Amino acid sequence: MNATIWHNPDCGTSRKTLAILQETPGLDLTIIEYRKQPFERAKLIQLFRDADLSPREALRTRGSPAEELGLIDGAAPDAILDAMVVHPILVERPFVETDRGVLLCRPQEKVRDIL
């Protein structure tokens, strides 16, 4: 099985999710540190669609510039997506994509649902 994690090594939940993935036998794992390799808009759209989330639901508000950028109240989905491309820290984490689907893995145990 293939799996990709959009990972932030400074995030405890992301590190714990990565550990679960690394302990999974037979997994071909790709790790993308999204702060170093930011998201493309089309990829965000696909991830959110496949995880059944709106850009607002995937918006990280704590520890991000979301409020300063005016994204908390009433921002259009396109504005949120555009900001996420420029400021990848706005994307809640970690997202994991496998052959069985895409999930925002908070809490980290959710990743087991797509393994």
N, C-alpha and C positions, 0 to 999 in steps of 0.2 A: 504494500500500500504506500502511496505517496502522501506526504503531508508538508504543508508550509505553515510556518508560524511567523507572524509579524510581531517581532520581539523588541522589548525595551529592557536591556539588562539591569536598569536601575529600578525596575518594578518587581516587587516580590511575587505578585500573582503571575506575572509573565515568566519569571524564573522557575516557579513551581510548575507551571504548565509545560515549559520546555523540559523540565526533568521528567515529567510523565511521558512526554513524547520520546525522549532519549532512552527511556527504559522499556519502550514498546518493541518487542522483537519483530524483525522483518520490516521495519518502517524506513522508507527512503525519505529522510527529513531535509528540508530546506529551511534555513533560518535567515530571515531578512530583518536586519536592524533598521527599522523604518525611519529612525532619526538620521541615519547615515545615508540611506537609500529611500528617499521619500516616495510616497504613493503617487501613482498616476491616477488622474481623475476617473478614467474608465475602470480601473481596478477597484477603486473605492465603490463605485456604482455597482459593480458586479458582486463584490463582497457583501455589501449591505443588502442587495436584492436576495442573494442566496442565503443570507442569515435572517432574512425577513425582518430587517431593521430599517428605520428611516435614518437619514443623516443626523437628525436631532437625537434619536435614541442612541446613536453611536458616538455622540459628541462628549468628549471628556471635559467636564466643567471644573473639576477640582484640580488645582495644580497646573492650569493651562491659562492662556490669555483669552479664553472664550468670552468672559464678561467685558474685558477691555475692548474686544473686537465687536461688541454688540450682538453676539450670537445667542445669548441666553433667552431673550424675550422677543419673539416675533420674527426672527431672521428666516428668510426663505431657504428651502433645502439647497438650492443652487449656491447661495451665499455661503452656507455652511461647508459644502463640498469644496468650493473655491478656497476657503480659508484653510481647510484640512490639507490641501495640496501644498500650500505655502507654509503652513505651520503643522507638521505631522503630529506634534504633541497633542493636538486637539482630538485625535482619534483615540477612543477608549481602547484599552488593550487587555489581553492579547487576542487578536483574531487568529484562528486556525482554520485552514482549508485542507480537507482530505478528499479522497475518492468518494467518501460518504456524505460530504456536505461542508458547510461553513458555519462556524459558531464564534461568537464573542465569548471567550472562556473565562467568565467571572461568575462564580468561583472556578478555580482551576480544574476541579473534578468534572466540569461540564465537557471537557475535551474527550472524556471516555465515551460520550454519546456518539462521536463520529470516528471512533477507532474500530 
